[in-house]
């Protein structure tokens, strides 16, 4: 827990001061009662159980501490439901995805996991599909129609090349069609097209209505730099969850008649996720890939954020004060 105004916590020093004042007041009250008894006046000097004497002031003290904490504006990290309006699935369909280190192939395993991911999303969530190889293409615009999405996944076929950076740009363009997301010489452009406006910088991960889930073996071969594209996503507040697909050993595939061992670039995928304040996952088998998609689904519908909880401490203070006053009146016919 953190505090917006931590200096106000010094108000806790009031508690021992007030406690000392209360003890002195009680002593004077007791002395006055004894003096009245000596002069023949009626006074109830019977011994009071220790718990009864201590409980009301103790409750008052805790209530005061709660008010001091509330005044310091405490902030707590809480988990809150947050349904994404749009999710972009960016799937690698390069030739390296034909590797069979995941059964039956990386691409087939990715397609099956993507189907399960789509079916597990809330009915109101729109999902778009971006396929990338030599270039990137939005093969399905965001839609809540699960049948159309499953058909789009089924149509994916391996192609040459791997342009991860371009896939990110196409994903951003799909999420925000009226804005510009381009990279020239690995730097963002400032030129606006006639029917579009430049994107507006916002804090990273602040876009709560959209996210990108990118699955690839990470072996980028062409197109804009993926990390530079991720910086554009971060500037627009979009998180990119990356999934690295493949085993450490990799697998041998035939590319243009040449046998090549393909693995994946884990470091690049980690950087893309880190830049956008998301998370990188590694899928070394089909079951772990399914578990990863379930994990991502949970992260997309539940998010953590700092929330002020001072009102809770005020409520606690009010309840304790009422309880202390009630007990004091019931036992001693006075509030203090």
C-alpha positions as CSV (number, residue, x, y, z in Angstrom):
1,X,0.0,0.0,0.0
2,X,1.2,3.5,-0.8
3,X,0.1,6.9,0.3
4,X,-0.5,10.1,-1.7
5,X,0.1,12.3,1.4
6,X,2.4,10.2,3.6
7,X,3.4,13.1,5.8
8,X,-0.1,13.0,7.3
9,X,0.8,9.7,8.9
10,X,2.6,11.6,11.5
11,X,-0.9,12.2,12.9
12,X,-0.5,8.9,14.6
13,X,1.4,10.8,17.3
14,X,-1.9,12.2,18.4
15,X,-3.0,8.8,19.7
16,X,-0.5,8.5,22.6
17,X,-1.1,12.2,23.4
18,X,-4.8,11.7,23.6
19,X,-4.4,8.4,25.5
20,X,-2.3,10.2,28.1
21,X,-4.9,12.9,28.4
22,X,-7.7,10.3,28.8
23,X,-5.7,8.5,31.6
24,X,-5.3,11.8,33.5
25,X,-9.0,12.6,33.0
26,X,-10.0,9.2,34.4
27,X,-7.7,9.6,37.4
28,X,-9.3,13.0,38.2
29,X,-12.8,11.5,37.7
30,X,-11.9,8.7,40.1
31,X,-10.5,11.1,42.7
32,X,-13.6,13.3,42.5
33,X,-15.8,10.2,43.1
34,X,-13.8,9.3,46.2
35,X,-13.9,12.8,47.5
36,X,-17.7,12.9,47.0
37,X,-18.0,9.6,48.9
38,X,-16.0,10.9,51.8
39,X,-18.4,13.9,52.1
40,X,-21.3,11.6,52.2
41,X,-22.5,12.0,48.6
42,X,-23.6,9.0,46.7
43,X,-21.0,7.9,44.2
44,X,-20.6,4.5,42.5
45,X,-17.1,3.5,43.4
46,X,-17.5,-0.2,42.7
47,X,-14.7,-1.8,40.8
48,X,-15.2,-1.9,37.1
49,X,-14.0,-5.0,35.1
50,X,-10.7,-4.2,33.3
51,X,-12.1,-5.1,29.9
52,X,-15.0,-2.6,30.3
53,X,-12.7,0.2,31.3
54,X,-10.2,-0.4,28.4
55,X,-12.4,-1.5,25.5
56,X,-14.2,1.8,24.6
57,X,-11.0,4.0,24.7
58,X,-9.1,1.3,22.7
59,X,-11.8,1.4,20.1
60,X,-11.7,5.2,20.0
61,X,-7.9,4.9,19.5
62,X,-8.1,2.5,16.6
63,X,-10.8,4.7,15.0
64,X,-8.5,7.7,15.2
65,X,-5.7,5.7,13.6
66,X,-8.1,4.7,10.8
67,X,-8.9,8.4,10.2
68,X,-5.2,9.3,10.1
69,X,-4.6,6.6,7.5
70,X,-7.6,7.8,5.5
71,X,-6.3,11.4,5.6
72,X,-3.0,10.2,4.0
73,X,-5.0,8.9,1.0
74,X,-4.0,5.2,0.9
75,X,-3.7,3.6,-2.5
76,X,-4.0,-0.2,-3.0
77,X,-3.5,-2.4,-6.0
78,X,-6.7,-4.2,-6.7
79,X,-7.9,-6.6,-9.5
80,X,-10.9,-5.3,-11.4
81,X,-12.9,-6.7,-14.3
82,X,-12.1,-5.0,-17.6
83,X,-13.6,-6.3,-20.7
84,X,-11.6,-5.5,-23.9
85,X,-13.8,-4.2,-26.7
86,X,-11.3,-5.4,-29.4
87,X,-8.5,-8.0,-29.5
88,X,-6.2,-8.5,-32.5
89,X,-4.8,-11.9,-33.0
90,X,-1.6,-11.6,-35.0
91,X,-0.5,-15.0,-36.3
92,X,2.8,-15.9,-38.0
93,X,2.2,-17.9,-41.2
94,X,5.8,-18.0,-42.4
95,X,7.4,-21.1,-43.8
96,X,9.2,-21.7,-40.5
97,X,5.8,-22.3,-39.0
98,X,5.7,-25.6,-40.9
99,X,8.2,-27.0,-38.4
100,X,7.0,-30.1,-36.7
101,X,8.6,-29.6,-33.2
102,X,4.9,-29.0,-32.2
103,X,2.5,-31.6,-33.4
104,X,1.5,-31.8,-36.1
105,X,3.1,-28.4,-37.0
106,X,3.7,-25.1,-35.4
107,X,1.0,-23.5,-37.6
108,X,-1.6,-26.2,-37.0
109,X,-1.0,-26.0,-33.2
110,X,-1.3,-22.2,-33.3
111,X,-4.5,-22.4,-35.3
112,X,-6.1,-24.9,-32.8
113,X,-5.0,-22.7,-29.8
114,X,-6.4,-19.6,-31.6
115,X,-9.7,-21.3,-32.1
116,X,-10.0,-22.1,-28.4
117,X,-8.9,-18.6,-27.5
118,X,-11.6,-17.1,-29.7
119,X,-14.3,-19.4,-28.2
120,X,-13.4,-18.5,-24.7
121,X,-13.7,-14.7,-25.1
122,X,-16.8,-12.9,-23.9
123,X,-19.6,-12.8,-26.6
124,X,-19.4,-8.9,-26.7
125,X,-15.6,-8.9,-27.5
126,X,-14.7,-8.2,-31.1
127,X,-11.7,-10.1,-32.4
128,X,-9.7,-9.3,-35.5
129,X,-7.1,-11.6,-37.2
130,X,-3.9,-10.4,-38.8
131,X,-1.7,-12.9,-40.7
132,X,1.9,-12.1,-41.4
133,X,4.7,-13.6,-43.5
134,X,6.5,-11.6,-46.2
135,X,3.8,-8.9,-45.5
136,X,1.0,-8.5,-43.0
137,X,-2.7,-8.5,-43.8
138,X,-5.8,-8.1,-41.8
139,X,-7.6,-11.3,-42.9
140,X,-10.6,-10.6,-40.7
141,X,-11.7,-7.2,-39.4
142,X,-12.8,-7.1,-35.8
143,X,-16.1,-8.9,-35.3
144,X,-18.1,-10.7,-32.7
145,X,-19.1,-13.3,-35.2
146,X,-17.3,-16.4,-34.0
147,X,-18.1,-18.4,-37.1
148,X,-16.4,-15.8,-39.4
149,X,-13.3,-15.7,-37.1
150,X,-12.9,-19.5,-37.1
151,X,-13.2,-19.5,-40.9
152,X,-10.5,-16.9,-41.1
153,X,-8.2,-19.0,-38.9
154,X,-8.9,-22.1,-41.0
155,X,-7.8,-20.3,-44.3
156,X,-4.3,-19.5,-43.1
157,X,-1.5,-21.1,-45.2
158,X,2.3,-20.9,-44.9
159,X,4.0,-18.1,-46.9
160,X,7.6,-17.0,-47.3
161,X,9.2,-14.3,-45.0
162,X,8.4,-13.0,-41.5
163,X,7.5,-9.3,-41.0
164,X,6.6,-9.0,-37.4
165,X,7.0,-5.2,-37.3
166,X,4.5,-4.8,-40.1
167,X,2.1,-7.2,-38.4
168,X,2.1,-4.8,-35.3
169,X,1.5,-1.8,-37.6
170,X,-1.4,-3.5,-39.3
171,X,-2.8,-4.5,-36.0
172,X,-2.6,-0.9,-34.8
173,X,-4.1,0.4,-38.0
174,X,-7.0,-2.1,-37.6
175,X,-7.6,-0.9,-34.0
176,X,-7.4,2.8,-34.9
177,X,-8.3,3.2,-38.6
178,X,-8.3,7.0,-38.4
179,X,-4.8,7.3,-37.2
180,X,-1.3,6.8,-38.8
181,X,1.0,4.0,-37.8
182,X,4.0,4.0,-40.2
183,X,7.7,3.5,-39.9
184,X,10.3,5.0,-42.3
185,X,13.9,4.2,-41.7
186,X,12.8,2.7,-38.5
187,X,11.4,6.0,-37.2
188,X,7.7,7.1,-36.9
189,X,6.4,9.3,-39.7
190,X,4.8,12.7,-39.0
191,X,3.0,13.1,-42.3
192,X,-0.8,12.8,-42.2
193,X,-2.9,11.3,-44.9
194,X,-6.0,13.2,-46.1
195,X,-8.6,11.2,-44.2
196,X,-6.5,10.3,-41.1
197,X,-5.0,12.1,-38.1
198,X,-1.6,11.5,-36.4
199,X,-1.8,9.2,-33.4
200,X,-1.8,10.8,-29.9
201,X,0.8,9.7,-27.4
202,X,-0.7,8.3,-24.2
203,X,0.9,6.4,-21.2
204,X,2.0,2.8,-22.0
205,X,-0.7,0.1,-21.4
206,X,-3.3,2.9,-20.7
207,X,-5.6,1.8,-23.6
208,X,-8.1,-0.4,-21.8
209,X,-10.4,-1.3,-24.7
210,X,-7.9,-2.9,-27.0
211,X,-4.9,-5.3,-27.0
212,X,-2.8,-7.4,-29.5
213,X,-1.9,-11.0,-29.0
214,X,1.0,-11.9,-31.3
215,X,2.2,-15.5,-31.9
216,X,5.4,-16.2,-33.8
217,X,8.6,-18.1,-33.9
218,X,10.2,-14.7,-33.7
219,X,12.6,-15.1,-36.6
220,X,12.0,-11.7,-38.1
221,X,13.4,-11.5,-41.7
222,X,12.0,-8.3,-43.3
223,X,9.8,-5.3,-42.8
224,X,9.9,-2.5,-40.2
225,X,11.7,-3.3,-36.9
226,X,9.4,-5.1,-34.5
227,X,10.6,-3.3,-31.4
228,X,10.2,0.1,-33.1
229,X,6.7,-0.8,-34.1
230,X,6.1,-1.9,-30.5
231,X,7.1,1.6,-29.3
232,X,4.4,3.0,-31.5
233,X,1.9,0.6,-29.8
234,X,3.2,1.7,-26.4
235,X,2.8,5.4,-27.3
236,X,-0.9,4.6,-28.1
237,X,-1.3,2.6,-24.9
238,X,-1.8,-0.8,-26.5
239,X,-0.3,-3.8,-24.9
240,X,1.2,-6.6,-27.1
241,X,1.2,-10.1,-25.5
242,X,3.8,-12.2,-27.4
243,X,3.9,-15.9,-27.6
244,X,7.1,-17.6,-28.8
245,X,6.3,-20.9,-30.5
246,X,8.8,-23.8,-30.8
247,X,11.2,-25.9,-28.9
248,X,14.8,-25.1,-28.0
249,X,16.0,-27.7,-30.4
250,X,13.8,-26.4,-33.2
251,X,13.1,-28.5,-36.3
252,X,14.2,-29.0,-39.9
253,X,12.0,-27.7,-42.7
254,X,12.4,-27.6,-46.4
255,X,12.7,-24.0,-47.7
256,X,13.1,-23.7,-51.5
257,X,14.5,-27.2,-51.7
258,X,17.0,-26.5,-48.9
259,X,16.8,-28.2,-45.5
260,X,17.1,-25.6,-42.7
261,X,16.8,-25.8,-38.9
262,X,14.4,-23.2,-37.6
263,X,14.2,-22.0,-34.0
264,X,12.8,-18.7,-32.7
265,X,14.1,-15.3,-31.6
266,X,13.0,-15.2,-28.0
267,X,14.8,-12.0,-27.1
268,X,13.0,-9.9,-29.7
269,X,9.6,-11.2,-28.6
270,X,10.4,-10.4,-25.0
271,X,11.4,-6.9,-26.0
272,X,8.1,-6.3,-27.8
273,X,6.2,-7.3,-24.8
274,X,8.3,-5.4,-22.4
275,X,8.1,-2.1,-24.4
276,X,4.3,-2.3,-24.2
277,X,4.2,-3.4,-20.6
278,X,2.7,-6.7,-21.5
279,X,4.1,-10.2,-21.1
280,X,6.1,-12.8,-23.1
281,X,5.1,-16.4,-23.1
282,X,7.0,-19.4,-24.4
283,X,5.1,-22.4,-25.8
284,X,7.2,-25.5,-26.2
285,X,4.3,-27.9,-26.7
286,X,0.7,-27.9,-27.6
287,X,-0.6,-28.1,-24.0
288,X,1.6,-25.2,-22.9
289,X,0.3,-23.1,-25.8
290,X,-3.3,-23.8,-24.7
291,X,-2.5,-22.9,-21.1
292,X,-0.8,-19.7,-22.3
293,X,-3.9,-18.6,-24.2
294,X,-6.0,-19.3,-21.1
295,X,-3.6,-17.2,-19.1
296,X,-3.8,-14.3,-21.6
297,X,-7.6,-14.5,-21.6
298,X,-7.6,-14.1,-17.9
299,X,-5.2,-11.1,-18.1
300,X,-7.4,-9.5,-20.7
301,X,-10.6,-9.6,-18.6
302,X,-9.0,-8.8,-15.2
303,X,-6.5,-6.0,-14.7
304,X,-4.8,-4.5,-11.7
305,X,-4.8,-0.8,-10.9
306,X,-4.1,1.5,-8.1
307,X,-7.3,2.6,-6.4
308,X,-7.7,5.0,-3.5
309,X,-9.2,3.1,-0.5
310,X,-9.4,5.9,2.0
311,X,-13.2,5.6,2.1
312,X,-12.9,2.1,3.6
313,X,-10.8,3.4,6.5
314,X,-13.3,6.2,7.1
315,X,-16.1,3.6,7.3
316,X,-14.0,1.5,9.7
317,X,-13.4,4.6,11.9
318,X,-17.1,5.4,11.9
319,X,-18.1,1.9,12.9
320,X,-15.5,1.7,15.7
321,X,-16.6,5.1,17.0
322,X,-20.3,4.1,17.1
323,X,-19.4,0.8,18.8
324,X,-17.1,2.6,21.4
325,X,-19.8,5.2,22.1
326,X,-22.5,2.6,22.4
327,X,-20.6,0.4,24.8
328,X,-19.5,3.4,26.9
329,X,-23.1,4.6,27.2
330,X,-24.4,1.1,28.0
331,X,-21.8,0.5,30.7
332,X,-21.1,3.9,32.1
333,X,-24.0,6.2,30.9
334,X,-21.5,8.5,29.2
335,X,-19.8,8.7,25.8
336,X,-16.2,8.8,27.1
